[in-house]
Amino acid sequence: MRTYIGTHQVLSLAEFEELALGFDELPGGLDRDLFRGPLTHESPEERAARLDVAREVIAELAAEGEGGDEIAAWDALYADALTRTVPFLRAAQSAGRSAGAGEAA
């Protein structure tokens, strides 16, 4: 099966993200899993610790942004938005579906 976004054939996961999300590369050094959570299960304690660190990083980026660093300000907005997303795979798993949902057995 081939995947296309617009008229461009997607050949890798990184290329898919770039085309689907509209950016050439991830913001400098931001770890999406820190903000959105991992695709695998995490315990409530792990989640609380991850969110504490994520809030601290967002606060630091926002402070740098207020100090005039425009890139840090945009990174803070991006990271904050990621905290309110759920990766599709994890959402499907929690809804009782598998990654192969919809495929013929």
Short mmCIF file of the C-alpha atoms (twelve columns), coordinates in Angstrom:
data_MODEL
# 
_entry.id   MODEL 
# 
loop_
_atom_site.group_PDB 
_atom_site.id 
_atom_site.type_symbol 
_atom_site.label_atom_id 
_atom_site.label_alt_id 
_atom_site.label_comp_id 
_atom_site.label_asym_id 
_atom_site.label_seq_id 
_atom_site.Cartn_x 
_atom_site.Cartn_y 
_atom_site.Cartn_z 
_atom_site.pdbx_PDB_model_num 
ATOM 1   C CA . MET A 1   0.000   0.000   0.000  1 
ATOM 2   C CA . ARG A 2   1.269   3.474   -0.799 1 
ATOM 3   C CA . THR A 3   0.599   6.595   1.235  1 
ATOM 4   C CA . TYR A 4   0.178   9.996   -0.345 1 
ATOM 5   C CA . ILE A 5   -0.213  13.446  1.129  1 
ATOM 6   C CA . GLY A 6   -1.338  15.740  -1.630 1 
ATOM 7   C CA . THR A 7   0.546   14.533  -4.670 1 
ATOM 8   C CA . HIS A 8   3.656   13.451  -2.727 1 
ATOM 9   C CA . GLN A 9   4.280   9.777   -1.959 1 
ATOM 10  C CA . VAL A 10  5.377   9.294   1.646  1 
ATOM 11  C CA . LEU A 11  8.355   6.978   2.055  1 
ATOM 12  C CA . SER A 12  9.102   7.186   5.798  1 
ATOM 13  C CA . LEU A 13  7.463   8.029   9.108  1 
ATOM 14  C CA . ALA A 14  9.542   11.218  9.444  1 
ATOM 15  C CA . GLU A 15  8.464   12.317  5.979  1 
ATOM 16  C CA . PHE A 16  4.827   11.560  6.854  1 
ATOM 17  C CA . GLU A 17  5.033   13.740  9.972  1 
ATOM 18  C CA . GLU A 18  6.729   16.521  8.046  1 
ATOM 19  C CA . LEU A 19  4.080   16.549  5.321  1 
ATOM 20  C CA . ALA A 20  1.056   15.886  7.530  1 
ATOM 21  C CA . LEU A 21  1.970   18.333  10.280 1 
ATOM 22  C CA . GLY A 22  3.476   20.995  8.055  1 
ATOM 23  C CA . PHE A 23  6.941   21.468  9.505  1 
ATOM 24  C CA . ASP A 24  10.348  20.560  8.155  1 
ATOM 25  C CA . GLU A 25  11.705  19.214  11.418 1 
ATOM 26  C CA . LEU A 26  10.762  19.052  15.052 1 
ATOM 27  C CA . PRO A 27  11.414  22.157  17.121 1 
ATOM 28  C CA . GLY A 28  14.986  22.173  18.409 1 
ATOM 29  C CA . GLY A 29  15.388  19.444  20.958 1 
ATOM 30  C CA . LEU A 30  11.769  19.110  22.089 1 
ATOM 31  C CA . ASP A 31  10.852  15.563  23.058 1 
ATOM 32  C CA . ARG A 32  7.196   15.125  22.087 1 
ATOM 33  C CA . ASP A 33  6.778   12.134  24.404 1 
ATOM 34  C CA . LEU A 34  7.598   14.362  27.379 1 
ATOM 35  C CA . PHE A 35  4.605   16.560  26.592 1 
ATOM 36  C CA . ARG A 36  2.059   14.223  24.970 1 
ATOM 37  C CA . GLY A 37  3.029   11.015  26.748 1 
ATOM 38  C CA . PRO A 38  4.489   7.781   25.425 1 
ATOM 39  C CA . LEU A 39  2.629   5.493   23.034 1 
ATOM 40  C CA . THR A 40  2.924   2.675   25.562 1 
ATOM 41  C CA . HIS A 41  1.302   2.395   28.990 1 
ATOM 42  C CA . GLU A 42  2.649   4.543   31.802 1 
ATOM 43  C CA . SER A 43  1.765   4.232   35.464 1 
ATOM 44  C CA . PRO A 44  -0.026  7.087   37.254 1 
ATOM 45  C CA . GLU A 45  3.228   7.884   39.106 1 
ATOM 46  C CA . GLU A 46  5.212   8.003   35.854 1 
ATOM 47  C CA . ARG A 47  2.551   10.210  34.276 1 
ATOM 48  C CA . ALA A 48  2.554   12.624  37.225 1 
ATOM 49  C CA . ALA A 49  6.366   12.872  37.153 1 
ATOM 50  C CA . ARG A 50  6.397   13.390  33.370 1 
ATOM 51  C CA . LEU A 51  3.755   16.120  33.572 1 
ATOM 52  C CA . ASP A 52  5.643   17.884  36.392 1 
ATOM 53  C CA . VAL A 53  8.784   18.012  34.270 1 
ATOM 54  C CA . ALA A 54  6.791   19.072  31.192 1 
ATOM 55  C CA . ARG A 55  5.227   21.973  33.127 1 
ATOM 56  C CA . GLU A 56  8.668   23.100  34.315 1 
ATOM 57  C CA . VAL A 57  10.078  22.998  30.773 1 
ATOM 58  C CA . ILE A 58  7.085   24.930  29.394 1 
ATOM 59  C CA . ALA A 59  7.466   27.537  32.150 1 
ATOM 60  C CA . GLU A 60  11.184  27.941  31.366 1 
ATOM 61  C CA . LEU A 61  10.491  28.260  27.630 1 
ATOM 62  C CA . ALA A 62  7.720   30.797  28.283 1 
ATOM 63  C CA . ALA A 63  10.043  32.841  30.516 1 
ATOM 64  C CA . GLU A 64  12.708  32.823  27.810 1 
ATOM 65  C CA . GLY A 65  10.033  33.884  25.329 1 
ATOM 66  C CA . GLU A 66  8.984   36.776  27.536 1 
ATOM 67  C CA . GLY A 67  12.660  37.750  27.675 1 
ATOM 68  C CA . GLY A 68  12.688  38.176  23.902 1 
ATOM 69  C CA . ASP A 69  13.530  34.698  22.587 1 
ATOM 70  C CA . GLU A 70  10.876  34.254  19.910 1 
ATOM 71  C CA . ILE A 71  11.838  30.629  19.175 1 
ATOM 72  C CA . ALA A 72  11.487  29.679  22.842 1 
ATOM 73  C CA . ALA A 73  8.062   31.358  22.888 1 
ATOM 74  C CA . TRP A 74  6.915   29.293  19.895 1 
ATOM 75  C CA . ASP A 75  8.399   26.129  21.423 1 
ATOM 76  C CA . ALA A 76  6.461   26.833  24.637 1 
ATOM 77  C CA . LEU A 77  3.214   27.142  22.670 1 
ATOM 78  C CA . TYR A 78  3.943   23.951  20.726 1 
ATOM 79  C CA . ALA A 79  4.869   21.994  23.872 1 
ATOM 80  C CA . ASP A 80  1.791   23.269  25.707 1 
ATOM 81  C CA . ALA A 81  -0.439  22.186  22.811 1 
ATOM 82  C CA . LEU A 82  1.147   18.711  22.874 1 
ATOM 83  C CA . THR A 83  0.101   18.277  26.509 1 
ATOM 84  C CA . ARG A 84  -3.510  18.304  25.316 1 
ATOM 85  C CA . THR A 85  -3.106  15.698  22.573 1 
ATOM 86  C CA . VAL A 86  -3.377  11.942  22.628 1 
ATOM 87  C CA . PRO A 87  -1.493  9.920   20.031 1 
ATOM 88  C CA . PHE A 88  -3.899  8.046   17.756 1 
ATOM 89  C CA . LEU A 89  -2.439  4.647   18.612 1 
ATOM 90  C CA . ARG A 90  -2.878  5.145   22.368 1 
ATOM 91  C CA . ALA A 91  -6.399  6.509   21.869 1 
ATOM 92  C CA . ALA A 92  -7.347  3.481   19.773 1 
ATOM 93  C CA . GLN A 93  -5.864  1.094   22.336 1 
ATOM 94  C CA . SER A 94  -7.746  2.711   25.196 1 
ATOM 95  C CA . ALA A 95  -10.954 2.473   23.157 1 
ATOM 96  C CA . GLY A 96  -10.407 -1.281  22.865 1 
ATOM 97  C CA . ARG A 97  -9.146  -1.339  19.295 1 
ATOM 98  C CA . SER A 98  -5.818  -2.621  18.054 1 
ATOM 99  C CA . ALA A 99  -3.420  -0.931  15.660 1 
ATOM 100 C CA . GLY A 100 -4.808  -3.174  12.914 1 
ATOM 101 C CA . ALA A 101 -8.426  -2.153  13.466 1 
ATOM 102 C CA . GLY A 102 -10.400 -2.122  10.266 1 
ATOM 103 C CA . GLU A 103 -8.156  -4.651  8.533  1 
ATOM 104 C CA . ALA A 104 -9.667  -7.884  7.307  1 
ATOM 105 C CA . ALA A 105 -8.606  -10.910 9.329  1 
# 
